Amino acid sequence: MLKTQTATSARAQPQQGLRVLVADDDPTTLDFCRAALEALHCHVTACISHSEAVRQATTRRFDLLLLDCRMPGGGAASIMHALLHHPHAASARSPAIATTAGADAATRQHMRQLGFVELLGKPFEVAQLRALLNRFGRSPALILDDAEAIASSGDATITRALRGLLRDELAQLAQEFDTLVLDIDAFGDLLHRLRSACGFCGAMQLQHLTIDLQRTIRAGHIPARDDLEAFHRTLMATIAALKLDGHEQGPPAAA
């Protein structure tokens, strides 16, 4: 059974003390982000240049990256590319949000393919930053987040149906996991499909790990054994949670 109220209250406030890097070449936007995030109890590092953003994110571990798409010397995509291709970048696996004045659907899809968790359109408000901190700045994420699922799918009935499909898909993945990870291209394609399905179903822990593995593969690296084992553990935990969720819904009513 969906417990929307419980899931919502559990994520009502962003985790305090998050370390956030903000990169934007516009001083006004940078000052706004700094003030808004500090009001939300974040520790903010503000960068007005591409090179400074890369340097900070390479040497320091941030909980969230907020990166402008267009900056002199290279914007969000360039910064992400530099981090993913650096062998020891501290924030290469941190959730990254791109900001832009042109937040259309095509741009959003493109940025997600590059490894960004979201695209935020300018101008934005404090409430939008708070919502993003709630979604991507909390650790650990819920295994199944009912509020997030309903927000994505639009309806509790649709969410239940999608979760049933995801449960079956994950069960098959679990059976074929050892074979699938040997074909990195096929595994990457599967992760691409799985990421969206997890989002629609509120499977937040599995979605976050899916994004991490996608970034690794797109950077041309083979996922580490520890990362694959963490993904498999979360996969099994998600299957168990989906089975419980389906059991709590009860059998369909008789006609």
QUILINCOR-V235876 format. One record per residue. N is the residue number from 1. RES is the residue in one small letter. D_FIRST is the distance of its C-alpha to the first C-alpha in Angstrom with 2 decimals. Layout:
BEGIN
((N;RES;D_FIRST) (N;RES;D_FIRST))
END
This chain:
BEGIN
((1;m;0.00) (2;l;3.80) (3;k;6.32) (4;t;9.28) (5;q;11.78) (6;t;11.63) (7;a;12.07) (8;t;14.73) (9;s;16.62) (10;a;16.76) (11;r;18.56) (12;a;20.50) (13;q;23.82) (14;p;25.36) (15;q;26.59) (16;q;30.15) (17;g;33.14) (18;l;32.01) (19;r;35.03) (20;v;35.22) (21;l;38.03) (22;v;38.94) (23;a;41.55) (24;d;43.18) (25;d;46.85) (26;d;46.66) (27;p;47.54) (28;t;45.94) (29;t;42.54) (30;l;42.89) (31;d;43.77) (32;f;40.86) (33;c;38.33) (34;r;39.97) (35;a;39.95) (36;a;36.38) (37;l;34.97) (38;e;37.14) (39;a;35.87) (40;l;32.35) (41;h;33.87) (42;c;34.35) (43;h;37.47) (44;v;38.90) (45;t;41.47) (46;a;42.93) (47;c;44.90) (48;i;47.09) (49;s;48.11) (50;h;46.74) (51;s;48.81) (52;e;47.69) (53;a;43.98) (54;v;44.53) (55;r;46.55) (56;q;44.04) (57;a;41.00) (58;t;43.07) (59;t;44.23) (60;r;41.29) (61;r;37.59) (62;f;35.53) (63;d;31.81) (64;l;31.89) (65;l;34.58) (66;l;35.23) (67;l;37.95) (68;d;40.01) (69;c;40.46) (70;r;44.16) (71;m;46.47) (72;p;50.10) (73;g;50.32) (74;g;46.79) (75;g;43.40) (76;a;39.81) (77;a;40.09) (78;s;43.32) (79;i;41.96) (80;m;38.96) (81;h;41.40) (82;a;43.65) (83;l;40.91) (84;l;39.48) (85;h;43.01) (86;h;44.14) (87;p;43.99) (88;h;43.14) (89;a;41.52) (90;a;39.49) (91;s;36.98) (92;a;36.74) (93;r;33.06) (94;s;32.12) (95;p;29.73) (96;a;32.17) (97;i;31.90) (98;a;34.72) (99;t;36.15) (100;t;38.28) (101;a;39.69) (102;g;38.83) (103;a;35.05) (104;d;34.78) (105;a;32.30) (106;a;34.87) (107;t;35.66) (108;r;32.03) (109;q;31.56) (110;h;34.85) (111;m;34.05) (112;r;30.74) (113;q;32.78) (114;l;35.07) (115;g;32.32) (116;f;31.38) (117;v;27.76) (118;e;28.45) (119;l;31.37) (120;l;32.07) (121;g;34.46) (122;k;37.38) (123;p;37.90) (124;f;34.66) (125;e;33.65) (126;v;32.58) (127;a;29.11) (128;q;28.70) (129;l;29.90) (130;r;27.49) (131;a;24.54) (132;l;25.92) (133;l;26.40) (134;n;22.79) (135;r;21.75) (136;f;24.49) (137;g;26.26) (138;r;23.79) (139;s;24.00) (140;p;22.05) (141;a;19.30) (142;l;15.63) (143;i;14.57) (144;l;11.47) (145;d;12.03) (146;d;9.54) (147;a;12.58) (148;e;14.83) (149;a;12.90) (150;i;12.81) (151;a;16.38) (152;s;17.45) (153;s;16.04) (154;g;16.41) (155;d;13.54) (156;a;9.73) (157;t;10.66) (158;i;13.03) (159;t;10.83) (160;r;8.65) (161;a;12.18) (162;l;13.71) (163;r;11.44) (164;g;12.44) (165;l;15.97) (166;l;15.92) (167;r;14.86) (168;d;17.86) (169;e;20.10) (170;l;19.55) (171;a;20.18) (172;q;23.43) (173;l;24.33) (174;a;24.03) (175;q;26.40) (176;e;28.88) (177;f;28.62) (178;d;32.05) (179;t;33.78) (180;l;32.14) (181;v;33.12) (182;l;36.72) (183;d;36.82) (184;i;36.23) (185;d;36.49) (186;a;33.95) (187;f;31.59) (188;g;32.11) (189;d;31.28) (190;l;28.04) (191;l;27.09) (192;h;27.89) (193;r;25.40) (194;l;22.71) (195;r;23.01) (196;s;21.93) (197;a;19.04) (198;c;17.68) (199;g;18.20) (200;f;16.34) (201;c;13.24) (202;g;13.63) (203;a;14.95) (204;m;17.50) (205;q;19.32) (206;l;19.99) (207;q;21.08) (208;h;23.50) (209;l;25.04) (210;t;25.32) (211;i;27.29) (212;d;29.48) (213;l;30.40) (214;q;31.10) (215;r;33.49) (216;t;35.24) (217;i;35.81) (218;r;36.96) (219;a;39.43) (220;g;40.93) (221;h;39.86) (222;i;38.36) (223;p;35.18) (224;a;36.02) (225;r;34.93) (226;d;33.08) (227;d;31.07) (228;l;30.20) (229;e;29.22) (230;a;26.95) (231;f;25.35) (232;h;24.95) (233;r;23.40) (234;t;20.78) (235;l;20.31) (236;m;19.63) (237;a;17.29) (238;t;15.25) (239;i;15.26) (240;a;14.09) (241;a;11.16) (242;l;10.26) (243;k;10.84) (244;l;8.64) (245;d;5.66) (246;g;7.06) (247;h;7.85) (248;e;4.85) (249;q;4.47) (250;g;8.00) (251;p;11.32) (252;p;12.57) (253;a;14.52) (254;a;18.20) (255;a;20.65))
END
